[in-house]
Every structure is written in structure tokens, then in C-alpha cells.
Amino acid sequence: MRIIFKSLLLMGLFFNFNQGCSGQDKTDQTDRKPAAAGRFYPGNAKELTSSLADLFAGAKSRTVNNVLGIVCPHAGYVFSGQVAASGYNQVDPNAQFDNIFVIASSHQVSFNGASIYNQGDYVTPLGKVKVNVELAGKLISENPVFTFNPEADRTEHSLEVQIPFLQYHLKKDFLLVPIVIGAQSQQTCKKIAIALKPYFNERNLFVFSTDFSHYPPYDDAYAADRATCEAIVAGSPEGLMKMLDEYKDKPISNLATNLCGWTSVLTMLYLTSGDPAMKITPVQYMNSGDSRYGDKQQVVGYWSLAVTKPNPANVSQTGSKTSEGVVKPSGFDFSRDEKITLLRIARNTILVYIRDRRIPDDDAKTYGENLKIKAGAFVTLKENGELRGCIGRFSSDMPLYQLIRQMAVASSTEDTRFEPVRAKEIDGIDIEISVLSPLKKIQSTDEIILGKHGIYIKKGFYSGTFLPQVATETGWSKEEFLGHCARDKAGIGWDGWKDAELFTYEACVFSEKELNVRKD
């Protein structure tokens, strides 16, 4: 039974429909015909539309804005479809993109570099998606890392399964740039990222296709997939590769890989690293053991993640008003009532989300301008004085009260250092909010004032931060503050800060404990 199940996971299974195309017509190379229809997803339009409707109905709602890219699984829809739908849900369905780049790792053939399909359009049971043949040809002609390899697309499922999600979710037409990576090389991924960097902006959407762990038992998969997700969210290409190498030596039963599409994800990290405003947010995790078609002895893991970056057109670094809200300079403060309101927004969001898996609505008309400023913020959870979760952003183009809601969800359910908060824990958790000023690059550590400044350290693809209150809570000296951040958060060694880029920021910090806020 396990052998059969393992084969189904590899092949996608399952839909035994006779309608539609189940393989590519080799006599017609103009358009790329569906090869995975009828196996990974339903093979006719009516049943595929019904399947997608069910998947999106059960998916997580949108929790982030300004999405540049998403990471989505590529297994059969009955296994990973809900996780994928949750990823696509983070994309504004009414957005108009110049291009959508779908980047997948080859499961069928090995070849140098990456192949871009430039022979025609992509076809699924939902119809034809136009390929930007002109841009594909331009990328191939200008970058030796790209080519067209007809075998790369012929039967590859990892790219194809993403297309119906795009067709169903997006309301406006788009042009497709389909890329299959054939090389198992870090240098190839870096070259691909360099070539695609000019297009990695708000005008285009990038989809990175990958599944996570393959075939360990359920609990082992859960732990391995959280570790892999944590490495991805940290944003360091080298850190991800180091983590994957370390797992090769762990005695985990039947673990074949932590990340089958590691070249796609590594390409993403080369695109995002080096930009402190870029954020990778986990969206949803499941594995095949959660499906009624799977068992828990040998599973495949699935994460969806979102890559976001605030829109610079809406974020001021000087404290002036924008057309969509107010941005405050460093030194801003809030009244006691405003602080209590933000803390209650955070707590109510956590309560409702853990209970109902939704983010509650509220009446924004009752909020003053201070709660609608555009600023970065962190939400920190503590249990018996110990850290229980902490996630935030350095900047944001959404109103502060909305950001607090999203960071409350993230800190309670998506901080990969901890298990998700359970309902019975909520009453025992204290919430702390830090509202941040913009990052300021400094030339000397003399500019750092302990207790006033948070620090952000960046060296190559490595980075880490400590909020201002960390120095006060620990009693560290300035050198200890820098050393711990460099070693423990950025992963560049105790003295790594000495030749790294240093940034400071200030924070308005307040907590339920400090304000004696009742937890009801």
C-alpha cells in the first residue's frame, strides 16, 4: 500500500477522467498542451473549475499586501491544492500584471541552465494562456543561462499545475513567462536571479513552485518542514543551503529531500536578499497526511509563502503625508487610549483567528489618524516572561491598525521558532507592540544609543535585527548587543558586525502588562 501511495504522490494521482488532454501532442509544438491534466488535476473545464472553487473556498484569506511573489506546492490538487490556493489568495485578484513568471525545477530531465518556453502558448482545460514569446526570446538571447529545451516542458508537471490557479483567481488577462530550471547548481540560480532582477517589481508577479519534505513520517515531516520554512523566511541563500546540507545527515526515516524545488526557492532568495524591506511570510502548511487520500507513515510536505515589499510610492521616509495616509517621523508617540486600542486589536485578532481561522473586521471610522499612520511594527508575544513569538515589518504601506492585525496572526501562528499558539494558551500570553521609525544607515557604532535604538545588521545575504528593548531587558553592553545580533540573528559570527552594514531605528514600545490591560 505504501509503495502505491508513494507512486501516487510522485505522479500526482488520481483523477481518472477521460475528458481533456492527458499528454502533449508531439505533432504540434506551437502550443504547449497539458501533460498533467487528468492526473494531477481534473482533465475537463467543468470539473476543474468546480475543484478550484472548492479549494479557494477552504483556503486562507488574504493577509498581506504588495505581493511580488509566492511560493506554492505542485503536487496533485487533492493533496496540496488548498495550500496552493491559500498562496494565490494573497495576490490581489484584480491586479493587472505585465507578466507572470512561473519558475519551476525540472523533475523529468537534467540540463544546463534553465529553459524558457518560447514556441507558443500554454494550454490547460480552462483555455489558452498567452506566453510572452517576445520577452522569452529576449531573455534567451541576452543571457547564456537561458535556452529553450523542448524536453523541459513536455511532461513537466511542476510548472503546469500552477497555471489553472492563475486562470481561476486572476480577473485580468496576463502574459506568461514559463521557466524550468534543469541544473542542480547554486551558481545557475544566482545567474537566473541576476537576469530576472530587472523584472522583480510590482508590475510583475513571480510564482516559485516547490514541495517540501518527501516521504518521512508525519511528525518528522512537520519538524523538517518548519525548519526549511524558517530557513527560507530568514532570507539567506547560504543559510538555506547550509540547512539542507545539515538535514542530509539527520537519521530521519525515508526522508528523500527537504525541498524538491530547491533551485526555484534559491533563485527567489537571490532575488530578495539584500533588500531589508523585502519580507517572506509563511501563509499555510499542510502535508499529504492531512488529506483523506494520504496516510501518516510516508508523507509529502507543502508550504505556501508570500514575498512582499511596501510600495515606495505610498511610503514616505520624511514624515510627510501621502495620498493614502500619514507617515510619522521618529519620535512619534501614542496616547494611552490609542495604545490600548492597538493591543486590543492584536488580542481580538489572535482570539478570532485561532478559533475561526479568519481575521476579524473592525470599524476603521472610529480610529484617529495615529492608528492609520504608515510605519513598521512588530508584535511580540510572551508567556511567563519568555518569548512565545515575534514577527514584524520594518515598513508598511497599509494603515497601522491593519498591520497590527496581520502581525498578530503571524506572531501567534507563523513564527517558525515556535509551535502555533493554542486556544488554551491565549489567556496566559502578554502582548507587546513596537511601532518603528524608518531604518537609518549609520557609519559608526557611536551613533547607537542602547535602549533607544534597535539595530539591523546586514552582510551579503545575511541579516538580523534586535528591537530597542532587547538591550534594556538583557542589560547587554553595546558590544554584546551587536555581537549577539551578528552571531545569533544574522549568523555571521560574533565579530561579523564589524564589516557589515549597520542600520538603526527607534520604536514606540508598549504592552498589556505595562498598561495593565485586562485580557478580555
N, C-alpha and C positions, 0 to 999 in steps of 0.2 A: 504493500500500500504506500509506504513512504517513497519508494522508488517512483511509483506512478505519480504521486503528488509532486515530487521534486521535478519530474519532467514537465508536469503541467505548469509549475511555477516558471520554469525556464522558457517554455514555449508560449505561456500566456493563457493556455486553456482554450477552449472551453465552449464558446458559443458554437453550437453545431448548426449554424444557419447555412442554408444552401443559396440564399439570395446574395447578390453582390459578388464582387471580385475577391477571391482569396489568394491570388497571386498576380504578379506582374506579367503582362503580355509582352513577351520578348520581341514580338514583331513590331511593336510601336514604342519607340524610345523617345517620342516627343514629350509626352506627359508621363509622369511617374504614377503608375497605377497602384492601388492599395495592395499591400502584401500581408498585412496583419488583420484585415477585416475578416470576421468570421472566426478568428482565433483569440485575439486579444480584446476585441470589442465586437458588437453586433455588426453583421455584414450588410444590413439594409438601412435606409434612411429612417424609416418609421421607428424601428426598434432601437436604433442608435440614439435618436432624439429622445425617446422615452427613457432610455438608460441614463443619458446625460441629465435629463430633468430630475430624475431620482437622486443622482449623485450630488447635484448642486443643491437640491432641497435639504440634504443632510449635511452639507459642508459648513465649515466655519464662515461666519460673515466677515466682511472687510474690516480690518483693524489698523491698517497702515495707509499712508498716502504717498504720492510721488514715487511710485514703483518704477524702477528701471529694469529690474529683472526678477525672475522667480526660479526656484529650483523645484522640480516636480518629478514624481516617480513615473516609470514607464512599463509597469507590469500590466497584466490583464486588469480590466476595469473592475471586475468583481473583487479583486484583491486590493488594488491601490487607487481605484477611481475616486473615492471620497477624499483621500489626501490630496490628490491632484486637483480636484475641484476646489478644495479649500485654498490651494495655492493660486489658482486662476481667479478666485473670488477677490483676491487682494488687488487685482487690476481693475481700474475703472472701466466698466463695460461700454461707456460712451466715449472713451478716449479715441482720438484719431492719431494713429502712429504712421510715420513714414514707412517703416519696415518692422517686421518681427523676425529676429534672428533666433532660430531654434538650433541649439548646439547639443549634439549627442555623441556618445562614444560608440564605436563600432563593436558589435557583438559577433559579426559574421566573418569579416576579413581584416587582415592586418596590412597596412601600407604606410608609407612615409607621409607625414604631414596630415592634412585634412582635405576632404572632398566637399566641394560646393556644387549642388545640383544646378546646372545652368542650361539644361536641354529643353525645358518646357515647364509646365505647371505641375503641382501636386494634386492628386485626386483622392477623395475619400467618398464614402457613401453619401455624405452630405453635399457633395459637389466639388467643384474645382477651386483651388486657391492659387492665385497668380503668384508665380515666382518672380522676383526682381532679377530677371535674367541679365539686365544691363549691369546692375551693381555686382552680381555674382561674377560676371565676366571681368569686371574691373578689378575686383579683389584677387582673382586668379592671376590676371596679367601683371599686377603690381607686387604680388607677394609670393615668393617661391614656396612658402609653406602651404599654399592652397593649390589644388588641382581639381579636375573632375575625374573621378574614378567610378565608372558605371556599376561596378560590383558593390560599392559602398552603400548605395541606396536600394539596390534591387530587392533585398529581403529584410532590410534593417527595420526593426520594429520600434526602437527607442526614440526615433525621431517621428515616425508616422503617428504613433498613438497620441502625440501632443496636438496634432492638427485638429481633430474633431472638437477638442475642448476650446480651441481658439474660435473655430467656426460657430460654435454654440454660444459662447459667452460674449464675444465682441459684437457690438451692434453696427460697427462701421467696417467697410472693406479695408483690407490691408495687403501689403506685399510681403511675401515670404522670402527669407534667405536661409535655406536649409544646409546645415554644416554637419558633417560626420567626421569625427576625429579618428584616424586609423592608427596613429603612432602611440606607443606607450612611453612617452618621453616628456619630462618636465620642460626641457628647452623648447619642444614643439608647442606646448601650451603657452609658454611665455611669448613665443613668436606670434601665435594666433592672437593673443591678447593685445600685443603691440599693433597688429594690423587692424583690429576691430575697435581699438580705443577711441578713434575719432567719431564712432557711431554710438558709443555708450553714453547716451544722454537721454533727456526726457522726450525727445522726438521719436525714439525707437524703443521697442521692448525686446528684452533678451530672455529666452527660456532655456534653462540648463537642465538636461534630462539625466536622471540617475536614480537607481535604487540604492539601498544601504546594505546591511549585512545579509549574507546568503547562507542559510541552512543551519544556523545554530539553534539550540532550544530556545523557547520563548523568552525566558528570563535573561539568558545570556545575550540574546539579540537586543533586548531592551537596554541593557547596560552598554553594550558596544555601540548601539546607535546613538545613545545620548552622548557618549564620548566623541563620536565622529561629528555629531551636530555641534558640540561645544567647540571643537577644533575649527569647524567652518565659521561659526559665528565670531570667533576670535579674529578672523580675517587675515591670518598669516599663511601664505602658501607653504613656506618651510615648516611651519608648525603643523599643518595638516599632514604633510608627507612624513614628518617625524612620528606623528601619532599612528599613521597607518603602518609604518615600519615596526613600531613597538608592538602592535597587535598581532603581527605575523608570528611573534614568538610566544604569544599567550596560549596556554593549553585549553582552548575552547573547542568543545566537540563540534565537528562538522563545519566550522567557520571557514568558508571558501574565500570570502572577501568582506571588507567593511564597506566598500563603496565601489560598485561595479562601474560607475561612470566617473571615476576619479579624475580623468583627464578633462571632462567637461567642467567639473567643480573647480579644479585647479585653474583652469582658464578664467573662470569667474573671479577667483581670488586675485589673480594677476591683474584683472580689470579694476577691482575695487580697492585693493591695498594701496596705501599711500595717501588716501583721502580720508581725513578724520571725520568728515561729515557723512561719509558713506556708512550705512548700517545694514547688517544682515539679521533679520528677525525670524526665528522659528515660527511656523504657522500651525502645523499639525503633525502628529506622529501616530502611526499605526503599524502593525505588521500583519503578515498573512494569517497568523494565528488568531487575529481578531475577526477574520472573515468566516462565514459559515462554511466555506469551501476548504478551509485550511485546518490543520491540526497544530499543536503547540510543540511538537517534537523537532521539526525542522521548518524554520520559518524564513521569510524574507522581509526585511525592514523597509519602511517608507517614511520619509520626511518631506514636507513642503516648507520652503523658506522664501522670504521676500527680501529683495535688495532695494533699499530706499535711499534717497538723498533729497534734502529740502530744496525747493525751488528758489534759487538765488534772487529771482525777480520779486519774490514776496518777503524776503528776509533782509532786514536792514542790520548792518553792523554798527551803525552810528546812533541808534536810538530814535530815529525819526519814524513817523507813521507811514505805513504802506496803505495801498488802496483796500487791503483786506484785513487790516487790524493794526495793533500798536505793538511796537518793539521797544522794550525798555533798556536803557544802558545799565552798566554795572552800578551797584549801589541801590538798586530798586528794593522796595520793601512792600509788605502787605499788612493790612490791619489784622487784628486778632480774628475778627469775623470772617475775613477772606481766607485766612489760613485754615480755620475750622471747616469752612465750606469745601476747600480743596481736599482736606483729609477725609471728610465725609463722602465726597465724590469717589475717592480711592477705595474706601472701605465698602461702600454700597456696590461699586463695580465688582470688587472681588467676590462679595457675597452672591450677587446675582449671576456672575459668570460661572463660578464653581457649581452653583445649584442648577442653573438653566442653560449654561453654555451660550450665553448671549451677553452683549454689552448693553446696559440699560440706557434708555433715553432720559433726558432731563430738559428742563425749560431754561434754555440759554438766555432768554429775555430777562431773567431775574438776575443775571450776573453783570457786575460792573466791568469797566474797561480793564482793570487789573487782572481779572480772570480770563481775559481774551488776548493778553499780550502774546507775542510770538517769541518764545525763548526755549532753550533746552531745559530738561528736567529729568531727575532720577526719582524713582520710588523705591524706597528701601524697606524691607520687612525684617523685623527682629522677633525672636521667640526666646523668652527667658534671657534677654540680653545678648543672644547670639544671632549672627546674621542668618536669615532664612531665605533671602532673595533680594537682588538689587539689579535693576535694569533701567537704562535711561538713554537719552539722546543729548548730544551737545547743542543741537539746534533743531528748530522745527518751524514749518510754515503753517501749522494749524494752531488754533486758539489753545491757550494753556490748559483750560479745563478738559479739552478733548485729549490732549497729550497725556494728562494725568490718568484719564480713564484707560488709555492704551497701555501705559507703563505699569499701571496697577495689575492689569491682566498678565502682562509679560513677566513682571517680577514674581507673581504668585504661581505661574504655570509654565514659564518658558526659560527660567534661569537654569541652564543645564548643569550647574553645580549641585543642584538640589532636586529632590523629588517634588512634583507639583504639590501645592498646599491642599490639604484635605479639608472638607467642611468642618470637621470637629476641631481643627486647629485654629480656625479664624478668630475665635474669641480670645485666644491666648497670644495673638500676634499684635505687635505695635507697629504702626505705620509712620514712616518719616518721609518727608518730601524735600527735595533740594531743587530749587529753581536757579538756573545757571545764567551767568553772563556769557557773551561770546568768547571764544578762545583768543588768547593774545600770545603771540610768539615772543619769547624772551631770549636775550643774548647772554644773560648771566644769572646764576642762581641767587645772586644778591637781591634780585627782584622778587623772590618768593618770600612771602610773609606767612609763616606757619599759622594755621587756624583761620586765615583769611582766604588763602589761595588753594584751589585744587590744582593738580598737575596732570598734564597729559604728555607722555613721553613717546616719541616715535623714532624708530631707527629701521630704515629699509621697510620691510613688510611687517615688522613687529611694532606693537603699540600697547600701551596700558595707561590706566588713569587711577588716581585716588581722589575722592571728594575732599573738600577742605576739612571736614570734621574728623577725618581719619587721623590726622596729626594730633588733634586735641584728644581724641579717645585713646590713642596709644601712648601719647607722651613722647613720641619719637623726636629725635633731633632732625635737622634739615637733611643731613647726610643719610640718616636712617629712612626718612620719608622718601627720598629719591632712590636709595638703594633697594628698599623693599618693592617700590613700584617697578623699578627696572627689572629686578630678578623675578618677583612673584607675579606681576601682572603683565609686563611686556615680554618676559622670557629672554632677556638679553644679558643676564648676569648682573651681579651687584654693582659693578662699575660701569655698566652699559650706558647709563645716562650721560656719562662724561663726554661722549662723542655722538650723542643723539640730539634730535630736535626737541626743544622743551617749550611747552605752552602752559600758561596759567589761565585760570578763570575763577570767578567768585561765585558764591552761592548764598541764596537766602534759604536757610535750613530751619524747618520746624517739624514737630512730631506730636502725635497724640499724647505721649507721655508728658512732654514739656507743657502742653496746653491743657492737660487734664481733661481730654475729650472722652466722653463716655462712648463705649463701643456698642451702640445700639442704633 
